[in-house]
Amino acid sequence: MAKVVIASNEFEISFLTKKLKCEKQKPILDFSIYRSARPGKDVFVLRSSPGIANAAAAAALAIEHYRPEHIFNVGVCGVCSSDKKLLTRVIAGSIAIFADAGIETEDEFLPMQSVDLHLAKLKNGTKVFNIIKLNDEAVSKKIPRGVFLTVSASSGSEQRSDKMKNRFKINQGKLICEDMESAAIGLIALKASIPCTVLRGIANLCGNRDYKAWKLSEAAEAAQKELLKCL
């Protein structure tokens, strides 16, 4: 059976497609698609473009076209921390959260569960709201686990980052990171009963918009190298 890898930008998959000796396929919509063909072990790599809508659409199309046994999301993220030593560190997701889906008032944020608007309903009747459980079984135990806050708008200040970090009280000492796709891909995989693994490299400190200090290419390559071990 096939495996699917989804990332939002070309630089988040370029190392992977080179190492897997992928061939470019006919695009679906404007999603770039690459294939590494091996007997019984096809890997399809999709570039979705950024954001929740693109990521969900790419995941749904990949499931429909390739019937994968496992979906991986790879790329970069920001970390809710002031520790620069975390830059380029690879993080595996234990959960991903739709961090800005709900109702926001002047005084508080109300998640989807507060108004009983579920994003999915599993076969056993369980309702899924903001929190999406991810599968990290294929990832080395040496890789730290973290919580991914999937947002439509990334934190543009340290104050905003702190607010988002404290919105869901479930970190349990884990690193908390921001991205724009992982919960969306995890949700679609969950609907299809397919395990979803998220591996991302920390490229920046959330709230810090000094792009010269970011480590985009280094973080992206580190995440792809770790993903290769899982594949």
VOMARMAR-678375 format. One record per residue: y, x, z of N, C-alpha, C in turn; residue in one letter; residue number from 1. Coordinates in Angstrom, 3 decimals. Layout:
N
ATOM        n_Y        n_X        n_Z       ca_Y       ca_X       ca_Z        c_Y        c_X        c_Z   residu   num
ATOM          Y          X          Z          Y          X          Z          Y          X          Z        a   NUM
...
END
This chain:
231
ATOM        n_Y        n_X        n_Z       ca_Y       ca_X       ca_Z        c_Y        c_X        c_Z   residu   num
ATOM     -1.200      0.835      0.000      0.000      0.000      0.000      1.249      0.870      0.000        m     1
ATOM      2.335      0.270     -0.420      3.588      1.004     -0.564      4.369      1.059      0.744        a     2
ATOM      5.264      2.031      0.809      6.255      2.106      1.863      7.635      2.060      1.217        k     3
ATOM      8.587      1.499      1.936      9.940      1.353      1.413     10.915      2.052      2.342        v     4
ATOM     11.835      2.790      1.748     12.921      3.430      2.489     14.236      2.864      1.969        v     5
ATOM     15.107      2.467      2.876     16.406      1.905      2.493     17.514      2.698      3.171        i     6
ATOM     18.519      3.090      2.401     19.706      3.752      2.928     20.919      3.195      2.197        a     7
ATOM     22.079      3.379      2.780     23.271      2.749      2.198     23.947      3.605      1.142        s     8
ATOM     23.773      4.934      1.213     24.475      5.821      0.286     23.526      6.855     -0.312        n     9
ATOM     23.922      7.393     -1.471     23.082      8.364     -2.164     22.867      9.628     -1.335        e    10
ATOM     23.885     10.093     -0.604     23.715     11.329      0.145     22.732     11.167      1.308        f    11
ATOM     22.427      9.913      1.663     21.463      9.655      2.723     20.020      9.650      2.227        e    12
ATOM     19.828      9.746      0.903     18.475      9.768      0.348     18.240     10.927     -0.619        i    13
ATOM     19.277     11.702     -0.957     19.156     12.732     -1.995     18.138     13.810     -1.640        s    14
ATOM     18.114     14.245     -0.393     17.124     15.241      0.039     15.719     14.652     -0.046        f    15
ATOM     15.585     13.414      0.372     14.286     12.734      0.388     13.725     12.565     -1.018        l    16
ATOM     14.543     12.075     -1.942     14.060     11.832     -3.303     13.694     13.135     -4.009        t    17
ATOM     14.392     14.208     -3.657     14.059     15.512     -4.245     12.722     16.015     -3.721        k    18
ATOM     12.523     15.951     -2.420     11.289     16.448     -1.818     10.079     15.608     -2.216        k    19
ATOM     10.284     14.305     -2.403      9.186     13.424     -2.803      8.971     13.397     -4.315        l    20
ATOM      9.815     14.137     -5.042      9.741     14.198     -6.509      9.784     12.793     -7.110        k    21
ATOM     10.771     12.048     -6.654     10.902     10.652     -7.093     11.420     10.553     -8.525        c    22
ATOM     11.028      9.496     -9.176     11.565      9.154    -10.491     12.438      7.914    -10.356        e    23
ATOM     13.575      7.946    -11.013     14.493      6.816    -10.928     13.939      5.638    -11.709        k    24
ATOM     14.017      4.471    -11.098     13.493      3.249    -11.694     14.634      2.375    -12.211        q    25
ATOM     14.282      1.317    -12.873     15.286      0.358    -13.307     15.908     -0.293    -12.081        k    26
ATOM     17.233     -0.328    -11.983     17.853     -0.901    -10.783     17.637     -2.406    -10.691        p    27
ATOM     17.667     -2.900     -9.476     17.672     -4.342     -9.225     19.048     -4.681     -8.690        i    28
ATOM     19.738     -5.625     -9.350     21.158     -5.836     -9.099     21.834     -4.476     -9.285        l    29
ATOM     22.602     -4.005     -8.316     23.167     -2.655     -8.440     22.527     -1.683     -7.465        d    30
ATOM     21.337     -2.025     -6.962     20.635     -1.158     -6.030     19.887     -0.071     -6.808        f    31
ATOM     20.202      1.182     -6.531     19.458      2.280     -7.138     18.063      2.325     -6.511        s    32
ATOM     17.054      2.578     -7.344     15.668      2.586     -6.871     14.963      3.835     -7.384        i    33
ATOM     14.235      4.493     -6.500     13.471      5.690     -6.832     12.025      5.475     -6.384        y    34
ATOM     11.107      6.085     -7.121      9.690      5.913     -6.801      8.979      7.247     -6.740        r    35
ATOM      8.256      7.450     -5.674      7.349      8.584     -5.549      5.939      8.029     -5.653        s    36
ATOM      5.283      8.319     -6.769      3.972      7.725     -7.036      2.855      8.660     -6.592        a    37
ATOM      2.049      8.179     -5.653      0.850      8.890     -5.229     -0.280      7.874     -5.153        r    38
ATOM     -1.504      8.275     -5.365     -2.607      7.310     -5.317     -2.656      6.558     -3.991        p    39
ATOM     -2.364      5.290     -4.049     -2.420      4.440     -2.868     -1.314      4.662     -1.866        g    40
ATOM     -0.328      5.518     -2.219      0.733      5.858     -1.264      2.107      5.855     -1.929        k    41
ATOM      2.407      4.876     -2.716      3.712      4.796     -3.357      4.814      4.667     -2.311        d    42
ATOM      5.917      5.376     -2.550      7.105      5.243     -1.713      8.258      4.840     -2.614        v    43
ATOM      8.905      3.737     -2.281     10.071      3.270     -3.016     11.307      3.499     -2.143        f    44
ATOM     12.297      4.161     -2.716     13.519      4.487     -1.995     14.671      3.720     -2.629        v    45
ATOM     15.373      2.931     -1.827     16.456      2.081     -2.333     17.786      2.503     -1.728        l    46
ATOM     18.809      2.573     -2.576     20.177      2.755     -2.113     20.853      1.397     -2.174        r    47
ATOM     21.176      0.837     -1.024     21.626     -0.550     -0.955     23.126     -0.748     -1.077        s    48
ATOM     23.921      0.308     -0.791     25.363      0.241     -0.530     25.567     -0.225      0.908        s    49
ATOM     26.740      0.062      1.478     26.942     -0.187      2.906     27.042     -1.661      3.286        p    50
ATOM     26.753     -1.941      4.546     27.018     -3.250      5.118     25.798     -4.122      5.309        g    51
ATOM     25.974     -5.107      6.192     24.902     -6.009      6.586     24.357     -6.814      5.409        i    52
ATOM     25.235     -7.371      4.587     24.786     -8.214      3.474     23.973     -7.420      2.466        a    53
ATOM     24.458     -6.243      2.080     23.726     -5.405      1.131     22.371     -4.980      1.681        n    54
ATOM     22.348     -4.596      2.957     21.104     -4.132      3.561     20.060     -5.237      3.614        a    55
ATOM     20.476     -6.439      4.008     19.540     -7.563      4.081     19.011     -7.916      2.693        a    56
ATOM     19.892     -7.920      1.707     19.472     -8.241      0.344     18.491     -7.212     -0.189        a    57
ATOM     18.766     -5.936      0.048     17.869     -4.879     -0.422     16.498     -4.988      0.241        a    58
ATOM     16.488     -5.278      1.535     15.209     -5.418      2.241     14.406     -6.590      1.696        a    59
ATOM     15.070     -7.716      1.470     14.379     -8.899      0.962     13.810     -8.645     -0.438        a    60
ATOM     14.598     -8.021     -1.295     14.132     -7.733     -2.649     12.978     -6.726     -2.632        l    61
ATOM     13.074     -5.730     -1.772     12.006     -4.730     -1.686     10.699     -5.355     -1.228        a    62
ATOM     10.793     -6.254     -0.269      9.585     -6.933      0.217      8.964     -7.787     -0.887        i    63
ATOM      9.797     -8.486     -1.616      9.314     -9.377     -2.679      8.691     -8.582     -3.829        e    64
ATOM      9.293     -7.451     -4.180      8.831     -6.697     -5.342      7.680     -5.749     -5.034        h    65
ATOM      7.688     -5.122     -3.847      6.754     -4.030     -3.585      5.720     -4.328     -2.494        y    66
ATOM      5.875     -5.429     -1.775      4.930     -5.814     -0.724      4.584     -4.621      0.182        r    67
ATOM      5.574     -3.997      0.787      5.308     -2.771      1.554      4.573     -3.040      2.866        p    68
ATOM      3.888     -2.015      3.332      3.234     -2.086      4.640      4.174     -1.640      5.756        e    69
ATOM      5.251     -0.934      5.377      6.189     -0.413      6.372      7.541     -0.223      5.692        h    70
ATOM      8.612     -0.519      6.428      9.972     -0.319      5.939     10.674      0.681      6.856        i    71
ATOM     11.378      1.632      6.237     12.143      2.616      6.977     13.615      2.508      6.600        f    72
ATOM     14.469      2.627      7.566     15.903      2.724      7.320     16.354      4.101      7.767        n    73
ATOM     16.987      4.833      6.861     17.411      6.196      7.160     18.884      6.341      6.828        v    74
ATOM     19.543      7.260      7.518     20.962      7.467      7.233     21.667      8.142      8.385        g    75
ATOM     22.964      7.880      8.482     23.784      8.459      9.539     24.311      7.350     10.437        v    76
ATOM     24.876      7.758     11.562     25.454      6.796     12.499     26.500      7.503     13.344        c    77
ATOM     27.255      6.714     14.092     28.144      7.257     15.104     27.517      7.042     16.462        g    78
ATOM     27.890      7.852     17.434     27.341      7.713     18.783     28.465      7.364     19.751        v    79
ATOM     28.174      6.452     20.659     29.150      6.049     21.670     29.133      7.068     22.797        c    80
ATOM     29.772      8.187     22.571     29.777      9.294     23.525     30.914     10.235     23.151        s    81
ATOM     31.293     11.075     24.079     32.301     12.110     23.814     31.656     13.487     23.705        s    82
ATOM     30.322     13.542     23.714     29.582     14.799     23.699     29.366     15.283     22.264        d    83
ATOM     30.108     16.294     21.851     30.009     16.811     20.487     28.667     17.495     20.223        k    84
ATOM     27.950     17.854     21.282     26.642     18.487     21.111     25.621     17.530     20.494        k    85
ATOM     25.942     16.233     20.515     25.024     15.247     19.943     25.107     15.184     18.416        l    86
ATOM     26.137     15.764     17.844     26.299     15.714     16.391     25.120     16.391     15.696        l    87
ATOM     24.620     15.736     14.668     23.463     16.106     13.831     22.126     15.821     14.512        t    88
ATOM     22.148     15.337     15.760     20.898     14.969     16.435     20.286     13.735     15.747        r    89
ATOM     18.977     13.721     15.591     18.288     12.578     14.984     17.863     11.613     16.083        v    90
ATOM     18.091     10.329     15.851     17.761      9.286     16.811     16.831      8.268     16.150        i    91
ATOM     15.786      7.874     16.873     14.922      6.783     16.423     15.309      5.518     17.180        a    92
ATOM     15.377      4.410     16.472     15.788      3.170     17.112     14.659      2.488     17.861        g    93
ATOM     14.922      2.085     19.089     13.982      1.230     19.819     14.319     -0.232     19.568        s    94
ATOM     15.614     -0.530     19.497     16.086     -1.852     19.101     17.355     -1.699     18.284        i    95
ATOM     17.635     -2.705     17.484     18.913     -2.794     16.775     19.532     -4.149     17.133        a    96
ATOM     20.836     -4.167     17.263     21.520     -5.369     17.731     22.620     -5.764     16.755        i    97
ATOM     22.651     -7.052     16.406     23.806     -7.580     15.683     24.949     -7.669     16.701        f    98
ATOM     25.748     -6.620     16.762     26.662     -6.446     17.892     27.927     -7.293     17.810        a    99
ATOM     28.262     -7.799     16.630     29.452     -8.646     16.546     29.144    -10.022     15.963        d   100
ATOM     27.878    -10.437     16.063     27.482    -11.786     15.637     27.511    -12.710     16.850        a   101
ATOM     28.381    -13.697     16.810     28.510    -14.621     17.934     29.897    -15.220     17.962        g   102
ATOM     30.411    -15.435     19.149     31.737    -16.007     19.322     32.559    -15.069     20.194        i   103
ATOM     33.738    -14.708     19.707     34.592    -13.817     20.480     35.878    -14.540     20.854        e   104
ATOM     36.135    -14.599     22.145     37.367    -15.206     22.657     38.279    -14.092     23.167        t   105
ATOM     39.420    -14.470     23.686     40.331    -13.479     24.247     39.719    -12.780     25.456        e   106
ATOM     38.832    -13.472     26.155     38.313    -12.950     27.419     36.884    -12.424     27.366        d   107
ATOM     36.085    -12.899     26.398     34.677    -12.511     26.416     34.036    -12.660     25.044        e   108
ATOM     32.863    -12.054     24.936     32.047    -12.194     23.732     30.808    -12.991     24.084        f   109
ATOM     30.498    -13.995     23.269     29.324    -14.837     23.490     28.322    -14.578     22.368        l   110
ATOM     27.142    -14.053     22.684     26.142    -13.787     21.640     25.554    -15.076     21.083        p   111
ATOM     24.731    -14.931     20.059     24.175    -16.092     19.359     23.362    -16.991     20.286        m   112
ATOM     22.694    -16.396     21.260     21.853    -17.168     22.165     22.665    -18.157     23.001        q   113
ATOM     23.923    -17.821     23.265     24.755    -18.684     24.104     25.036    -20.025     23.439        s   114
ATOM     24.936    -20.075     22.110     25.158    -21.334     21.391     23.884    -21.768     20.663        v   115
ATOM     22.744    -21.140     21.011     21.429    -21.476     20.463     21.410    -21.461     18.940        d   116
ATOM     22.017    -20.432     18.359     21.947    -20.210     16.917     21.041    -19.005     16.674        l   117
ATOM     19.776    -19.262     16.353     18.849    -18.155     16.181     18.871    -17.646     14.749        h   118
ATOM     18.628    -16.345     14.616     18.607    -15.699     13.310     17.227    -15.752     12.667        l   119
ATOM     16.215    -15.967     13.488     14.844    -16.095     12.986     14.019    -16.837     14.023        a   120
ATOM     12.937    -17.445     13.547     11.978    -18.079     14.445     10.595    -17.603     14.036        k   121
ATOM      9.950    -16.871     14.931      8.663    -16.263     14.623      7.548    -17.298     14.625        l   122
ATOM      6.401    -16.894     14.086      5.271    -17.811     13.978      4.806    -18.326     15.329        k   123
ATOM      5.013    -17.525     16.368      4.603    -17.963     17.711      5.660    -18.822     18.394        n   124
ATOM      6.716    -19.137     17.647      7.759    -20.001     18.177      8.928    -19.279     18.833        g   125
ATOM      8.807    -17.955     18.994      9.873    -17.179     19.620     11.122    -17.169     18.747        t   126
ATOM     12.259    -17.459     19.353     13.527    -17.412     18.643     14.136    -16.023     18.769        k   127
ATOM     14.678    -15.535     17.680     15.305    -14.218     17.649     16.809    -14.403     17.493        v   128
ATOM     17.560    -13.794     18.383     19.009    -13.931     18.337     19.630    -12.595     17.910        f   129
ATOM     20.407    -11.975     18.725     21.103    -10.739     18.332     20.213     -9.508     18.329        n   130
ATOM     19.175     -9.492     19.155     18.406     -8.272     19.396     17.138     -8.233     18.548        i   131
ATOM     17.008     -7.158     17.768     15.863     -6.974     16.875     15.045     -5.787     17.361        i   132
ATOM     13.795     -6.020     17.685     12.915     -4.926     18.129     12.444     -4.129     16.921        k   133
ATOM     12.510     -2.802     17.050     12.093     -1.906     15.985     10.770     -1.234     16.335        l   134
ATOM     10.157     -0.621     15.336      8.873      0.051     15.516      9.098      1.562     15.434        n   135
ATOM      8.800      2.291     16.496      9.002      3.740     16.500      7.694      4.514     16.655        d   136
ATOM      6.573      3.862     16.397      5.264      4.482     16.636      5.002      5.684     15.729        e   137
ATOM      5.593      5.680     14.532      5.344      6.771     13.589      6.213      7.992     13.861        a   138
ATOM      7.155      7.876     14.782      8.126      8.937     15.037      7.666      9.812     16.196        v   139
ATOM      7.829     11.108     16.045      7.454     12.059     17.091      8.111     11.703     18.425        s   140
ATOM      7.371     11.892     19.498      7.883     11.617     20.835      9.015     12.567     21.205        k   141
ATOM      9.144     13.655     20.466     10.219     14.610     20.736     11.583     14.087     20.290        k   142
ATOM     11.577     13.086     19.421     12.832     12.514     18.927     13.342     11.494     19.940        i   143
ATOM     14.577     11.629     20.413     15.090     10.665     21.388     15.207      9.264     20.798        p   144
ATOM     14.974      8.267     21.641     15.106      6.872     21.240     16.499      6.371     21.596        r   145
ATOM     16.987      5.435     20.820     18.318      4.918     21.060     18.448      3.462     20.682        g   146
ATOM     19.582      2.904     21.034     19.934      1.530     20.691     20.970      1.579     19.576        v   147
ATOM     20.724      0.829     18.494     21.668      0.787     17.385     22.457     -0.512     17.414        f   148
ATOM     23.763     -0.393     17.486     24.654     -1.541     17.387     25.066     -1.673     15.926        l   149
ATOM     24.574     -2.701     15.269     24.931     -2.923     13.871     26.189     -3.776     13.822        t   150
ATOM     27.232     -3.236     13.200     28.546     -3.877     13.212     29.051     -4.087     11.788        v   151
ATOM     29.950     -5.046     11.660     30.641     -5.236     10.384     31.841     -4.315     10.286        s   152
ATOM     32.453     -4.021     11.435     33.603     -3.119     11.485     33.329     -2.049     12.534        a   153
ATOM     33.299     -0.789     12.105     33.042      0.301     13.033     34.207      0.486     13.997        s   154
ATOM     33.905      1.047     15.153     34.939      1.273     16.160     35.974      2.276     15.662        s   155
ATOM     37.228      1.881     15.735     38.309      2.753     15.276     39.061      3.418     16.406        g   156
ATOM     38.609      3.221     17.632     39.232      3.847     18.787     38.195      3.995     19.889        s   157
ATOM     38.471      4.878     20.841     37.549      5.059     21.956     37.458      3.801     22.803        e   158
ATOM     38.573      3.072     22.912     38.576      1.828     23.688     37.648      0.789     23.053        q   159
ATOM     37.707      0.688     21.737     36.842     -0.242     21.021     35.373      0.180     21.160        r   160
ATOM     35.115      1.475     21.078     33.749      1.973     21.230     33.196      1.648     22.615        s   161
ATOM     34.008      1.851     23.643     33.567      1.540     25.009     33.273      0.057     25.169        d   162
ATOM     34.102     -0.773     24.546     33.910     -2.220     24.621     32.590     -2.622     23.982        k   163
ATOM     32.298     -2.046     22.805     31.057     -2.374     22.117     29.856     -1.852     22.899        m   164
ATOM     29.972     -0.655     23.454     28.858     -0.043     24.191     28.439     -0.888     25.384        k   165
ATOM     29.404     -1.537     25.997     29.130     -2.313     27.209     28.885     -3.795     26.936        n   166
ATOM     28.889     -4.175     25.673     28.739     -5.598     25.329     27.351     -6.125     25.674        r   167
ATOM     26.320     -5.316     25.436     24.940     -5.704     25.743     24.393     -4.728     26.790        f   168
ATOM     24.037     -5.224     27.938     23.641     -4.379     29.070     22.142     -4.037     29.005        k   169
ATOM     21.753     -3.295     27.967     20.330     -3.012     27.795     20.056     -1.558     27.434        i   170
ATOM     21.017     -0.682     27.662     20.840      0.683     27.181     19.761      1.454     27.947        n   171
ATOM     19.562      1.173     29.234     18.506      1.807     30.030     18.520      3.334     29.886        q   172
ATOM     19.722      3.892     29.859     19.866      5.335     29.767     19.734      5.903     28.370        g   173
ATOM     19.500      5.070     27.372     19.334      5.553     26.004     20.700      5.745     25.339        k   174
ATOM     20.725      6.605     24.318     21.934      6.762     23.534     22.238      5.464     22.796        l   175
ATOM     23.513      5.152     22.692     23.923      3.955     21.977     24.711      4.391     20.746        i   176
ATOM     24.292      3.921     19.585     24.898      4.332     18.327     25.392      3.122     17.551        c   177
ATOM     26.325      3.363     16.643     26.829      2.317     15.751     26.394      2.601     14.322        e   178
ATOM     25.990      1.552     13.617     25.732      1.643     12.188     26.091      0.306     11.563        d   179
ATOM     25.865      0.158     10.270     26.255     -1.071      9.581     25.096     -1.757      8.857        m   180
ATOM     23.840     -1.310      9.127     22.720     -1.873      8.368     21.428     -2.121      9.144        e   181
ATOM     21.136     -1.354     10.179     19.773     -1.333     10.716     19.277     -2.679     11.230        s   182
ATOM     20.101     -3.437     11.936     19.650     -4.737     12.441     19.330     -5.689     11.295        a   183
ATOM     20.099     -5.604     10.213     19.870     -6.482      9.063     18.527     -6.190      8.411        a   184
ATOM     18.216     -4.917      8.228     16.928     -4.545      7.644     15.795     -4.900      8.602        i   185
ATOM     16.011     -4.654      9.890     14.998     -4.993     10.891     14.717     -6.478     10.949        g   186
ATOM     15.749     -7.292     10.793     15.574     -8.752     10.833     14.725     -9.236      9.661        l   187
ATOM     15.026     -8.767      8.458     14.271     -9.207      7.284     12.819     -8.724      7.375        i   188
ATOM     12.619     -7.513      7.854     11.253     -7.017      8.045     10.512     -7.860      9.077        a   189
ATOM     11.206     -8.242     10.140     10.593     -9.071     11.181     10.169    -10.426     10.625        l   190
ATOM     11.001    -11.013      9.790     10.669    -12.301      9.173      9.397    -12.198      8.331        k   191
ATOM      9.181    -11.004      7.748      8.012    -10.796      6.889      6.840    -10.178      7.646        a   192
ATOM      6.994    -10.009      8.958      5.948     -9.397      9.801      5.576     -8.001      9.334        s   193
ATOM      6.598     -7.229      8.965      6.405     -5.851      8.523      7.098     -4.928      9.516        i   194
ATOM      6.438     -3.872      9.995      7.093     -2.952     10.924      8.291     -2.258     10.285        p   195
ATOM      9.329     -2.085     11.069     10.547     -1.436     10.583     10.914     -0.290     11.517        c   196
ATOM     11.109      0.878     10.949     11.474      2.070     11.702     12.841      2.565     11.250        t   197
ATOM     13.702      2.858     12.211     15.047      3.349     11.900     15.192      4.773     12.409        v   198
ATOM     15.590      5.678     11.523     15.874      7.068     11.854     17.253      7.417     11.319        l   199
ATOM     18.135      7.830     12.201     19.485      8.169     11.768     19.959      9.451     12.445        r   200
ATOM     20.782     10.194     11.705     21.391     11.391     12.246     22.807     11.080     12.711        g   201
ATOM     23.170     11.622     13.845     24.501     11.357     14.403     25.528     12.208     13.665        i   202
ATOM     26.438     11.538     12.983     27.447     12.226     12.175     28.801     12.320     12.853        a   203
ATOM     29.061     11.418     13.807     30.391     11.384     14.417     30.351     10.741     15.791        n   204
ATOM     31.396     10.959     16.529     31.596     10.289     17.805     32.355      9.000     17.533        l   205
ATOM     31.848      7.866     17.984     32.477      6.575     17.702     33.924      6.562     18.202        c   206
ATOM     34.797      6.035     17.384     36.212      5.953     17.733     37.015      7.135     17.245        g   207
ATOM     36.352      8.237     16.930     37.037      9.431     16.437     37.095      9.366     14.907        n   208
ATOM     38.291      9.169     14.365     38.429      9.041     12.912     38.890     10.341     12.262        r   209
ATOM     38.714     11.453     12.965     39.019     12.761     12.383     37.847     13.170     11.503        d   210
ATOM     37.928     12.803     10.222     36.790     12.988      9.326     36.417     14.456      9.128        y   211
ATOM     37.360     15.357      9.371     37.050     16.777      9.225     36.037     17.230     10.271        k   212
ATOM     35.963     16.491     11.376     35.035     16.848     12.450     33.669     16.196     12.272        a   213
ATOM     33.547     15.315     11.300     32.283     14.613     11.095     31.253     15.538     10.436        w   214
ATOM     29.978     15.230     10.657     28.875     16.021     10.102     27.983     15.132      9.240        k   215
ATOM     28.560     14.549      8.222     27.837     13.569      7.413     26.630     14.162      6.706        l   216
ATOM     26.839     15.216      5.933     25.733     15.760      5.144     24.656     16.372      6.038        s   217
ATOM     25.073     17.065      7.105     24.108     17.687      8.007     23.265     16.628      8.736        e   218
ATOM     23.935     15.572      9.206     23.226     14.502      9.914     22.276     13.762      8.980        a   219
ATOM     22.731     13.509      7.752     21.895     12.799      6.782     20.646     13.601      6.440        a   220
ATOM     20.809     14.898      6.239     19.650     15.733      5.892     18.676     15.830      7.059        e   221
ATOM     19.200     15.928      8.279     18.327     16.014      9.452     17.472     14.755      9.590        a   222
ATOM     18.068     13.591      9.345     17.324     12.333      9.436     16.252     12.251      8.350        a   223
ATOM     16.593     12.700      7.147     15.622     12.659      6.053     14.451     13.610      6.293        q   224
ATOM     14.729     14.759      6.860     13.656     15.700      7.168     12.670     15.107      8.169        k   225
ATOM     13.203     14.404      9.148     12.336     13.790     10.148     11.555     12.627      9.525        e   226
ATOM     12.196     11.895      8.637     11.508     10.793      7.975     10.344     11.280      7.121        l   227
ATOM     10.511     12.424      6.483      9.423     12.971      5.676      8.154     13.155      6.492        l   228
ATOM      8.301     13.533      7.755      7.143     13.712      8.622      6.438     12.364      8.855        k   229
ATOM      7.216     11.296      8.930      6.628      9.963      9.141      5.909      9.461      7.899        c   230
ATOM      6.406      9.834      6.732      5.819      9.357      5.492      4.539     10.090      5.143        l   231
END
